[in-house]
């Protein structure tokens, strides 16, 4: 989609080959704005042409804001200066880029950077993709504890151009060698903020200004711990350390924002029974999206097939009181909705750290009371709706369990097949023995004909398309059944919805999976059983 403001301007600059204009465009706007304008409308070759007129550091800043899929396209059409651009990118961003590239392309790019950058990339590559180490960058500002505040500011001026952030300056110990002779990471002694450094007396030593009580993360912790730590302490950056408290890198707030967005997207997709589809939806491959959706839909579909078994079990009840079938969607949707509510609340509380699996008794007690209150409220509405059902709707055909006769033309033989089924041709008239008082409604344009008086009986011949209805179910009995079923299903759905996420968290599964689709599917099957069990108890 063309950028409404800058798209035409960039196209004009390209047509005029206006190098000064392209450089001014890249340097005068925020890199994110430039990347947004270049993201979709222009080819990789045109984007490279625009970027090539600006300094390499500006090119790197703009490149980092391009969508991941666009970055891969740009690498495939890379210009000779891409090695320099890669060296100027944020350390964590360039590692993320290399992870998305095919192996042979990543190896070719590694040969374009100098040895120091190759070692840094290799170091960050060794950390697991879902760990804190994979999020961190190694371009942090640091100082020894023996320098003064004035000397520290002078050193920071030299470090600042190559550092991702200088708002926190980390105070490090002298380097130590491991037993194998290699240098170990410098041990983290403390941290000092840029504000404190600027306001401190010029001759104050850094070790006197630093904060030694440090909030840090281990490199092998799950990356979800980062967001919780930033939220709790309102940090801009947090250090990442090893077992000996050696500083390995830092995680900055911009990476945490990306992480929160990624995790929230993944949770929302899982709650909708969609496998994680990261990145641009329109750019995602059709086959991958299809697979991530169909595998969950197929699983839920197979689970929903159990509803056929439950309804078949109550076949006699459904045939006897047909009006019950009209209330099936109402009752089971109530359970799915209440279960989804509870599952969403508990899943989010787990993500925010408000509850833990060990709190299951508290959650169960709270949701038990909530389920009773919700069920009572909905049950009251259901009672009045059931009582308001029209008499014609409450009446329905009943299944005939006794023998009946069939009249067929002369010469037609009726014989059972291998399955003991007797085929009867269409159009054959039947005489049925009904079990209860019934009403026969004649079709339009027909009247009752006099009976045929046979010995011991009169036979009335009725036209086709008659409606045979049994004695209507009592409106108050029906209302009571619907109300009690709704109350029971709502309570059951609420309890299942609050317990499944806690169970999944306890066994190490993603609690988001327990939300809407799985809770709704489980409650659908069990809710039908509850509904017809209540109806059978009161109506038969």
C-alpha positions in Angstrom: 0.0 0.0 0.0 1.4 3.4 -1.0 2.2 5.9 1.8 -0.3 8.7 1.2 2.2 11.5 2.1 5.7 10.3 1.2 5.1 7.7 -1.5 4.6 10.2 -4.4 7.6 12.3 -3.2 9.9 9.2 -3.1 8.8 8.2 -6.6 9.5 11.6 -7.9 12.9 11.6 -6.4 13.7 8.3 -8.0 12.5 9.4 -11.4 14.6 12.6 -11.2 17.6 10.7 -9.7 17.7 13.4 -7.1 20.5 12.2 -4.8 20.4 15.3 -2.5 16.7 14.9 -2.1 16.9 11.2 -1.2 19.7 11.9 1.3 17.6 14.7 2.9 14.6 12.5 3.0 16.5 9.7 4.9 18.2 12.1 7.3 15.4 14.6 8.1 12.7 12.1 9.2 12.7 9.4 11.9 14.1 6.1 10.6 10.7 4.4 11.4 8.9 6.9 9.2 11.3 6.4 6.4 11.0 2.6 6.7 7.2 2.8 6.7 7.2 4.9 3.5 9.6 2.4 1.8 8.1 -0.8 3.1 5.5 -1.9 0.5 5.3 0.3 -2.6 8.9 0.0 -3.8 11.0 -2.8 -5.0 14.2 -3.9 -3.1 16.3 -2.3 -5.8 14.5 1.0 -5.4 14.8 0.9 -1.6 18.5 0.3 -1.9 18.8 3.2 -4.3 17.1 5.6 -1.8 19.2 4.4 1.1 22.5 4.4 -0.7 22.6 8.2 -0.7 22.6 8.5 3.1 25.4 7.7 5.6 25.8 4.0 6.5 24.7 4.5 10.1 21.5 6.1 8.8 21.0 3.2 6.4 21.3 0.7 9.3 18.8 2.6 11.5 16.2 2.6 8.7 16.9 -1.0 7.8 16.2 -2.1 11.3 12.6 -0.7 11.1 11.7 -2.5 7.9 9.3 -5.5 8.4 11.2 -8.8 8.8 10.0 -10.2 5.5 11.1 -7.0 3.7 14.5 -7.3 5.3 15.0 -10.8 3.9 14.0 -9.5 0.5 16.5 -6.7 0.8 19.3 -9.1 1.7 18.6 -11.1 -1.4 19.2 -7.9 -3.5 22.0 -6.7 -1.2 24.4 -4.0 -2.3 28.2 -4.1 -1.7 27.8 -1.8 1.4 25.7 -4.4 3.2 28.6 -5.7 5.2 29.2 -2.2 6.6 25.4 -1.8 7.2 25.4 -5.1 9.1 28.2 -4.0 11.4 26.3 -0.8 12.3 23.1 -2.5 13.1 22.1 -3.2 16.8 23.7 -6.4 17.8 20.5 -8.2 18.7 18.7 -7.0 15.5 21.4 -8.3 13.2 21.4 -11.7 15.0 17.6 -11.8 14.5 18.0 -11.1 10.8 20.6 -13.8 10.4 18.4 -16.3 12.1 15.7 -15.7 9.5 18.0 -16.2 6.6 18.8 -19.5 4.9 22.1 -21.0 6.1 24.1 -20.3 3.0 23.0 -16.7 2.8 23.8 -16.1 6.5 27.3 -17.6 6.0 27.9 -15.4 3.0 27.0 -12.3 5.0 29.2 -13.4 7.9 32.2 -13.1 5.6 31.4 -9.4 4.9 31.9 -8.3 8.5 35.2 -8.0 10.5 36.4 -10.6 13.0 35.2 -8.8 16.1 31.6 -8.6 14.7 31.7 -12.3 13.7 32.7 -13.3 17.2 29.9 -11.1 18.7 27.4 -12.6 16.3 28.6 -16.2 17.1 28.3 -15.5 20.8 24.7 -14.3 20.6 23.8 -17.2 18.2 24.7 -19.7 20.9 21.8 -18.8 23.2 18.4 -20.6 22.9 15.8 -18.7 20.8 13.3 -18.5 23.7 15.9 -17.4 26.3 16.9 -14.0 27.7 20.3 -14.4 26.0 18.6 -14.3 22.6 17.1 -10.9 23.4 20.2 -9.2 24.7 22.6 -6.9 22.9 26.3 -6.6 23.7 26.6 -2.9 22.8 26.2 -1.4 26.3 28.1 1.4 28.1 30.5 0.4 30.8 33.1 2.0 33.1 35.6 0.8 35.7 34.9 1.8 39.2 38.1 3.7 39.7 37.4 6.6 37.3 36.0 10.0 38.5 32.7 11.4 37.3 34.5 13.9 35.0 36.6 11.1 33.4 33.5 8.9 33.1 31.7 11.6 31.1 34.7 12.0 28.7 34.8 8.2 28.2 31.0 8.1 27.6 31.4 10.6 24.8 33.6 8.2 23.0 31.4 5.2 23.7 28.0 6.8 22.9 28.0 6.6 19.1 28.3 2.8 19.2 26.1 2.0 22.1 22.4 1.3 22.0 21.7 3.2 25.2 23.8 5.2 27.7 21.2 6.0 30.2 22.5 3.1 32.4 26.2 2.8 32.7 27.5 -0.6 34.1 30.4 -0.6 36.5 32.6 -3.7 35.8 35.5 -5.4 37.6 38.9 -6.2 36.0 38.8 -9.1 33.6 39.8 -12.6 34.8 41.0 -15.6 32.9 39.4 -19.0 33.1 41.3 -22.2 33.7 41.5 -22.7 29.9 43.2 -19.4 29.5 40.3 -17.5 27.9 39.0 -14.3 29.3 35.8 -14.5 31.4 33.2 -11.8 31.2 33.9 -8.9 33.5 32.0 -9.2 36.8 29.2 -6.7 37.3 29.8 -4.5 40.3 27.0 -2.0 40.0 25.1 0.5 37.8 25.0 4.2 37.7 22.4 6.3 35.8 23.4 9.1 33.4 21.4 11.5 35.5 23.4 10.7 38.7 26.6 10.9 36.8 25.9 14.3 35.4 24.8 15.7 38.8 27.7 14.2 40.8 30.7 16.2 41.8 33.4 16.1 39.2 36.0 14.2 41.4 33.6 11.6 42.8 34.6 8.1 42.1 32.2 5.9 40.1 32.3 3.2 42.7 31.0 5.7 45.2 28.1 6.7 42.9 27.0 3.3 41.7 24.0 1.3 42.9 25.3 -2.1 44.0 21.9 -3.7 44.6 21.3 -4.8 41.0 18.3 -6.2 39.3 19.6 -8.7 36.7 18.6 -11.7 34.6 20.3 -14.9 33.9 21.1 -15.6 30.3 19.2 -18.9 30.3 16.0 -17.7 31.8 12.8 -17.8 29.8 12.3 -14.6 27.8 8.8 -14.1 29.3 10.6 -13.2 32.6 11.9 -10.1 31.0 8.5 -8.4 30.6 7.6 -9.2 34.2 10.8 -7.7 35.4 10.5 -4.5 33.4 6.9 -4.1 34.5 7.8 -4.5 38.1 10.8 -2.1 38.3 10.0 0.3 35.5 13.4 -0.2 33.9 14.9 1.1 30.6 17.4 -1.7 30.4 18.4 -4.7 32.5 21.8 -6.5 32.6 22.1 -10.2 31.7 24.7 -12.1 33.6 26.2 -15.6 33.8 26.7 -17.9 36.7 29.6 -15.9 38.1 27.6 -12.6 37.7 29.8 -11.7 34.7 28.0 -9.2 32.4 27.1 -10.7 29.1 24.9 -8.0 27.7 21.7 -6.0 28.3 18.1 -6.2 27.3 16.6 -2.8 26.3 13.0 -1.6 26.6 12.4 -1.5 22.9 13.1 -5.2 22.7 10.7 -5.8 25.6 8.0 -3.9 23.7 8.5 -6.2 20.7 8.5 -9.2 23.0 5.2 -8.2 24.7 3.6 -7.6 21.3 4.8 -11.0 20.0 3.7 -12.8 23.1 0.3 -11.1 23.2 -0.2 -12.0 19.5 0.8 -15.6 20.1 -1.6 -15.9 23.1 -4.5 -14.4 21.2 -3.9 -16.7 18.3 -3.8 -19.7 20.6 -6.9 -18.6 22.3 -8.6 -18.7 18.9 -7.2 -22.2 18.2 -4.7 -20.9 15.6 -1.1 -22.0 15.7 1.3 -19.0 16.1 1.6 -17.0 12.8 4.2 -14.4 13.5 4.8 -11.4 11.3 2.6 -9.9 8.6 -0.6 -11.9 8.0 -0.8 -11.0 4.3 2.8 -12.0 3.7 2.6 -15.3 5.6 2.6 -18.4 3.3 -0.9 -19.8 2.5 0.2 -23.3 3.2 1.6 -22.4 6.6 -1.5 -20.5 7.6 -3.7 -23.3 6.4 -1.8 -25.9 8.4 -1.7 -23.8 11.6 -5.4 -23.4 11.4 -6.6 -26.7 10.1 -4.7 -28.9 12.7 -6.6 -27.2 15.6 -9.9 -27.1 13.8 -9.6 -30.8 12.9 -8.9 -31.7 16.5 -11.8 -29.6 17.8 -14.1 -31.1 15.1 -13.2 -34.6 16.1 -13.9 -33.7 19.7 -17.3 -32.2 18.8 -18.3 -35.5 17.2 -18.9 -36.8 20.7 -22.0 -34.7 20.7 -23.6 -37.1 18.3 -23.0 -40.0 20.7 -24.5 -38.0 23.6 -27.6 -37.1 21.5 -28.0 -40.6 20.2 -28.0 -41.8 23.9 -31.1 -39.5 24.5 -32.8 -40.3 21.2 -36.0 -41.5 22.8 -36.2 -38.4 24.9 -35.7 -36.1 21.9 -38.4 -38.0 19.9 -40.8 -37.8 22.8 -40.2 -34.1 23.6 -39.1 -32.5 20.3 -39.2 -28.9 21.8 -36.1 -29.7 23.8 -34.1 -29.7 20.6 -34.9 -26.0 20.1 -33.2 -25.1 23.4 -30.0 -27.1 22.8 -28.0 -24.2 21.2 -29.1 -21.9 24.0 -28.0 -24.1 26.8 -24.6 -25.3 25.4 -23.7 -21.7 24.2 -24.2 -20.6 27.8 -21.7 -23.1 29.0 -19.2 -22.2 26.3 -19.5 -18.5 27.0 -19.2 -18.8 30.8 -16.2 -21.2 30.4 -14.5 -18.9 28.0 -14.9 -15.9 30.4 -13.4 -17.8 33.3 -10.6 -19.3 31.2 -9.6 -15.8 29.8 -9.6 -14.3 33.3 -7.5 -17.0 34.8 -5.1 -17.2 31.8 -4.4 -13.5 32.0 -4.0 -13.6 35.8 -1.4 -16.4 35.3 0.4 -14.3 32.7 0.5 -11.3 35.0 1.6 -13.4 38.0 -1.6 -12.7 40.0 -2.3 -16.4 40.5 -0.3 -19.6 40.5 -1.3 -23.2 40.1 -1.0 -23.6 43.9 -3.8 -21.1 44.3 -6.3 -23.5 42.7 -8.4 -23.8 45.8 -8.9 -20.0 46.0 -9.7 -19.8 42.4 -12.1 -22.8 42.6 -13.9 -21.3 45.6 -14.3 -17.9 43.9 -15.5 -19.3 40.6 -17.9 -21.7 42.4 -19.7 -18.8 43.9 -19.4 -16.8 40.7 -20.8 -19.8 38.7 -23.8 -20.0 41.0 -24.5 -16.3 40.8 -24.1 -16.3 37.0 -26.1 -19.5 36.6 -28.9 -18.1 38.8 -29.1 -14.9 36.8 -29.2 -16.7 33.4 -31.5 -19.4 34.8 -34.1 -16.8 35.8 -34.1 -15.4 32.2 -34.3 -19.0 30.8 -37.2 -19.8 33.1 -39.3 -16.9 31.7 -38.3 -17.8 28.1 -39.2 -21.4 28.6 -42.6 -20.5 30.1 -43.3 -18.1 27.1 -42.9 -20.9 24.6 -46.1 -21.2 22.4 -48.4 -24.2 22.9 -47.9 -25.4 19.3 -44.2 -25.4 19.8 -44.4 -27.3 23.0 -46.4 -30.1 21.3 -44.6 -32.5 19.1 -44.7 -36.0 17.5 -44.0 -38.9 19.7 -42.1 -42.0 18.7 -44.5 -45.0 18.2 -43.3 -48.1 19.9 -46.2 -50.5 19.1 -46.8 -52.4 15.8 -48.7 -50.8 12.9 -50.1 -51.9 9.6 -49.2 -50.9 6.1 -51.5 -51.1 3.0 -49.8 -51.8 -0.3 -51.0 -52.6 -3.8 -51.9 -56.2 -4.6 -49.0 -58.5 -5.6 -46.4 -56.5 -3.6 -44.3 -58.8 -1.4 -42.6 -57.5 1.8 -39.6 -59.5 2.8 -36.8 -58.7 5.2 -33.2 -58.4 3.9 -30.0 -59.6 5.4 -30.2 -56.9 8.1 -33.8 -57.7 8.9 -35.0 -54.5 7.3 -38.4 -54.6 5.5 -38.4 -52.2 2.6 -41.7 -50.4 2.1 -42.3 -48.5 -1.1 -43.0 -44.8 -1.0 -46.6 -43.9 -1.0 -47.8 -46.8 1.1 -50.4 -45.7 3.6 -49.9 -46.6 7.3 -52.2 -46.9 10.3 -50.4 -46.1 13.5 -51.3 -46.7 17.2 -50.4 -43.7 19.2 -49.4 -43.8 22.9 -51.1 -40.6 24.1 -53.9 -38.2 23.1 -53.0 -36.5 19.9 -54.3 -33.8 17.5 -54.3 -34.1 13.8 -54.1 -30.9 11.8 -55.5 -31.2 8.2 -53.7 -29.4 5.4 -55.2 -26.4 3.7 -58.1 -27.3 1.3 -58.9 -30.7 2.9 -61.8 -31.7 5.2 -62.5 -34.8 7.3 -64.0 -37.6 5.3 -66.6 -40.1 6.7 -64.9 -43.2 8.1 -64.9 -46.7 6.5 -66.9 -48.8 8.9 -65.1 -52.2 9.2 -66.1 -54.9 11.6 -65.0 -53.7 15.1 -63.4 -50.5 13.9 -63.8 -47.4 11.8 -61.0 -46.3 9.6 -60.5 -42.7 8.7 -58.6 -41.9 5.7 -56.5 -38.8 6.1 -54.8 -36.8 3.3 -51.0 -36.4 2.9 -49.1 -33.6 4.8 -51.1 -33.8 8.0 -49.5 -32.6 11.2 -49.8 -35.0 14.1 -49.1 -33.4 17.5 -49.1 -34.9 20.9 -50.3 -33.3 24.1 -48.2 -30.1 24.8 -45.6 -30.2 27.5 -46.5 -28.1 30.5 -45.1 -24.6 30.2 -44.0 -24.6 33.8 -42.3 -28.0 33.6 -40.5 -26.9 30.4 -39.5 -23.6 32.1 -38.2 -25.4 35.1 -36.1 -27.8 33.0 -34.6 -25.0 30.9 -33.8 -22.9 34.0 -32.1 -25.7 35.9 -30.2 -26.9 32.9 -28.9 -23.4 32.2 -27.8 -23.0 35.8 -26.0 -26.4 35.9 -24.3 -25.8 32.5 -23.2 -22.3 33.4 -21.7 -23.5 36.7 -20.0 -26.4 35.0 -18.6 -24.3 32.3 -17.2 -21.7 34.8 -15.5 -24.4 36.9 -14.0 -26.1 33.8 -12.9 -22.7 32.4 -11.0 -21.7 35.6 -9.4 -25.1 36.3 -8.1 -26.0 32.8 -5.6 -23.1 32.5 -4.2 -23.9 36.0 -3.8 -27.6 35.1 -2.1 -26.7 31.8 0.3 -24.3 33.6 1.1 -27.0 36.2 2.0 -29.6 33.6 4.1 -27.1 31.6 1.7 -26.4 28.7 0.6 -23.0 27.4 -2.5 -21.9 29.4 -3.7 -19.9 26.4 -4.5 -23.2 24.7 -7.1 -23.9 27.4 -9.1 -20.8 26.5 -12.2 -20.4 24.3 -12.0 -23.2 21.8 -11.0 -26.1 24.1 -13.2 -25.0 26.9 -16.2 -24.5 24.6 -15.7 -27.8 22.9 -15.5 -29.7 26.2 -18.4 -27.9 27.7 -20.5 -28.4 24.6 -20.3 -32.2 24.9 -20.8 -32.4 28.7 -23.4 -29.6 28.6 -25.6 -31.6 26.3 -25.5 -34.5 28.7 -26.4 -32.2 31.6 -29.3 -30.7 29.7 -30.9 -33.9 28.6 -30.3 -35.6 32.0 -32.3 -32.8 33.7 -35.0 -33.0 31.1 -35.3 -36.8 31.4 -35.6 -36.6 35.2 -38.4 -34.0 35.1 -40.3 -34.8 31.9 -40.3 -38.6 31.6 
